[in-house]
Amino acid sequence: MATPVKRKPAEPARVWNIDVIVTEGFVLIEMSALLEVLRIANRVLAQPPFKWTVRSLQGGRVGCRAGLSLDTEPFAVKPDADFAFFLGNSDPDHPGLSMGRVISSYTCRGIKVYLLAEAAARYIRDQGGAAGRLTTHWENSALLRERMGLNDSSHALASEDGLVVTCAGMGSTVDIALALVGRLTSAAAQMTVGNIMLHEQVRDFSSLQPFAGAKPTITGDSDLDHCIRIMQDNIEEPVPISEIVDELGISTRSLERKFKTFLGTTPNGFYREMRLSKANNLLLNTTMSVREIGLACGFPNGFSSLYKSFFGITPFTLRKRRRLGQDSSEIILKTGE
């Protein structure tokens, strides 16, 4: 009789702390794009990995141009977040965007900062001739050129320069946030969050801003895009990888290299996690039984055991915990009356 294989208990998931920096008149779409991606990622993953704190210069109530407001905490003297996002303001001349010292307080402690739209434009202006390797929204780029004679900044969605990531902001904030989710969790989780948001393609940083006519893809590789679509269309009855490569007209080894290069995983690993992510969604949003969910996600046998080995918690425990409201990973933003 074979000796049962002992599985190591899953390690507790790391929690990533994110500071969201705003000033009066912040851009609401950037706030909602960032926090909704993080919120949905917490819902998709069995052990929620993200917490966030919204901060401003003085703390207290801060409003956006759309008329909504939220409560904020003041800047930390010695920030200890893992990442910081500085939101745009829709007014590049707003004095509240002069945050050079605040940015430095994060980067000097090794914290990566993301500057969106007008926040990025102010940083570019302060950097002077460095505009060519930095990014902001194309409108801000044109304004910098007209006012200061600076060369156009990059037309990409985002540019990394050490610990500073300058971004186009606005709707592309979804892509930036999804990229962070993929980097810190997995490509499958990233894809699931994007699907829930009806965000068809996750654009990488080098994608051109839409006015430049960039052709969007899921990964930038046509064979890999095709493979992922086959997987997405066949969750309940998974297609063997051998059949997928026949459809693509490439070798199994070639597909494995593409997954490793672009997504840092294997085809089977990605497919399995995509199905487990869908199972999470069904657990939390339907009354289907655990067995029904296993069948719907292509796991006719051993679903609960596989789920626990992957996420460190059983489907039954997850469903019970969430229904009892024990997930305290989210901060509820209060809107103005």
Sequence and secondary structure as in RCSB ss.txt:
>XXXX:A:sequence
MATPVKRKPAEPARVWNIDVIVTEGFVLIEMSALLEVLRIANRVLAQPPFKWTVRSLQGGRVGCRAGLSLDTEPF
AVKPDADFAFFLGNSDPDHPGLSMGRVISSYTCRGIKVYLLAEAAARYIRDQGGAAGRLTTHWENSALLRERMGL
NDSSHALASEDGLVVTCAGMGSTVDIALALVGRLTSAAAQMTVGNIMLHEQVRDFSSLQPFAGAKPTITGDSDLD
HCIRIMQDNIEEPVPISEIVDELGISTRSLERKFKTFLGTTPNGFYREMRLSKANNLLLNTTMSVREIGLACGFP
NGFSSLYKSFFGITPFTLRKRRRLGQDSSEIILKTGE
>XXXX:A:secstr
               EEEEEE  TTB HHHHHHHHHHHHHHHHHSSS  EEEEEEESS EEEEBTTS EEEEEE 
 SS   SEEEE   S TT GGG  HHHHHHHHTTT EEEEETHHHHHHHHHHGGGGGG B  HHHHHHHHHHH  
   B BSEEEETTEEEE  GGGHHHHHHHHHHHHS HHHHHHHHHHTT      TTSB GGG     SSS HHHH
HHHHHHHH SSS   HHHHHHHHTS HHHHHHHHHHHHSS HHHHHHHHHHHHHHHHHHH    HHHHHHHTT S
S HHHHHHHHHSS HHHHHHHHHTT            
